[in-house]
Amino acid sequence: MIDFTTVAVLAIRFRSVLRPFAIRPLVMLGQASLPVFCVHLLCVFSALTIMGNDPIIRGWKAIVVILASLSALLLTAKIVTNRGAKAGGNRATGPKLQTPGHGGHAPGLATEKVG
């Protein structure tokens, strides 16, 4: 926990220096971390199926597994990021909500008087 806290404090303190390293594909992977993690699990199980009883895969199989996995992860991040942009909100603040009318309540909703 101390190591994580230290890294977080340093990242926040030196974010202006680290900003050039925030390339878009990595940012997209971070923004869509849960769906990307789920697809990553599918990629791992697929790779284990391809491996069979071999402890290590080599050659063209290894290259195909790596390229297919990275492509699937980036495609997932792209889809999730585009879906979030079309929804009109971001993950930190949630979707944009309409504000109530001038009367303090949304039009069309019944209000009851408390006596």
N, C-alpha and C positions, 0 to 999 in steps of 0.2 A: 504494500500500500504506500509506503514511503517513496519507493522508486516511481510509482505512477504519479503521485502527487508532485514530486520534484519535476518530472518531465512535463506535466500539465502546467505548472507554474512557469517553467522556462519557455514553453511554447507560447503561452499567453504573453509573457514579457517580451519575447523576441518575434512576435508575429509579423511585424513589418519586414524583418530580415528573411523570414521563412516564406513570405507570400509568393516569391517567384517560383518556389518549388511546388506550389499547389497547382499542378497541372490538371486540366479538366477531367480526364478519365479517372484519376484518383479521387477527385472531389465527388464525382458521380457515384463511385463505388462506396464512398463513405456515407453519402446521403441516403443511399438505398441499401444500407448494411444488412438489414434483416432479410429482405428478399434475396440479396446476393448470397448471404450465408446459406439459405435454404437451397439455392441452386448449386452452391458449392458442395453441399452434402450429396446431392444427386450425382455430381461429377465424380466425387470420391467413390461412391458405390459403383458407378459405371466403370471407373478405372480398376477397381478391385475385381469386377466381373471379367474385364479384359485380361487382367493379370492371371486369373485362374490360380494354379498352384505355384507359379513362378514367383520367387521373392522379389525380383527386379525385372522391369520391362526395359528393353533397350531398342535402339534403332528407330525405325519409322513409327512403331507403335507408341513409343514415348513422345515423339514429336507431335503425333496426331492427338494424343491425349492432352498434352499441354496446350496446344493451339485451340482445340475444341473447348477445353475448360475455360481458358481465358476469354475466348469469343463469347461463350455462353454467359459468363459473369458480366462482361461489358455490355452485352445486349440486354441483359436483365436490368442493369443499372440505367441504361438509356431509356428503356420502356417505362420503368418506374419514375424516372425523373420527368419524362415527357408527360406522363399521366398526371403527376403532381402539378406541373405547370398549367395543364389544361383545366384542372379543377379550380384554379384561382387562389390557392392558398399554399402555404409552405408547411413543412412538417413541424417547424418550431412553434408557429402561432396557430396553426389549424386553418380551416377554411374561413373565408370572409363572411361575416354575418351581416344581415341587414339591420339597421338601427330602427327602433320603433318610431311611430309617427309623432306628431306634435303633442298628442294627448297623453303620452307616457305609456301607451300600449300599442300593440300592433293592430292595424285596422282589421275588422272582421272577427275579432275575438271578443267573446262576451266578458264583461267585467261584473263583478258583484260588489255591492256596497256593503261595507262592514258597519254596522250600526252601533 
